[in-house]
């Protein structure tokens, strides 16, 4: 849809849809490659490069993985840019490494700080200056944006999973989040003269509702859901005494499953070390007791 929007010009011909068709073909090929090609290519590359820093926080293989992801990201983004929009290629590039459970951790660990600052600079220099202030604070933009924000942006997403059991509210509120992507699409559409300032102001108000309420309510329903799940498991889970869900977070507050796995392993190793130390202390005390008995027996034999 975005590819069609951004590739349509003033005159629509058969060639107008050629980039879209090419992009769809590339997407199908990339999907097949993500499952059938990339896992073997990654394994082959990592097998050719020796791991020289196995105990480091960022290993040699992690560095190679990050460089490979960056190259694929730039290449796929350029290809789909010719097909309509570079965002398409960014999603496909991320999908290509979905079989590597540590890929998300490796990527975010290297770009988190840079991404945070670039996001602030980018939206301060684009969205902040693109908002039509006069139209934004008009009564018409506010009430129309409120209806769109509460209805299509929030309510329709919250009610999208009625048959998913007890997790329906978690899934529904997770669908509400727009993050920065929706603002970016709105800016691109406005720059291509697809909407006027009045409609743009209405969209901003509707996205503000989703941006504000989604993380607050989602955190609450997720906390409640995890507390109930952990209660059924007799308290065995990722929950602390206050009931807060403890997850290793990355950019955008997404859980870093690889970091959680490493943290769980480190915690288990630490508990095992404590157990071994306690066992060693008990053995030392037992040895001291036996030595004391031997000394007493030796003294008694001398006396006799």
Buried (B, 14 or more C-beta within 10 A) or exposed (E): EBBBBBBBEEEEEEEEBEBBEBBBEBBEEBEEBBEEEBBEEBEEBBEEEEEEEEEEEEBBBBBBBBEBBBEBBBEBBEBBBBBBBBBBBBBBBBBBBEEBEBBBBBBBBBBEEEBEEEBEEBBEEBBEEBBBEEBBEBEEBBEBBBBBBBEEBBEEBBEBBEEEEEBBBBBBBBBBBBBBEBBBBBBBBBEEEBBEBBBBBBBBBBBBBBBEBBBEBBBEBBBBBBBEBBEEEEEEBBBEEEEEBEBBEBBEEEBBBBBBBBEEEEEEEEEEEEEEEEEEEEEEEEEEEEEEEEEEEEEEEEEE
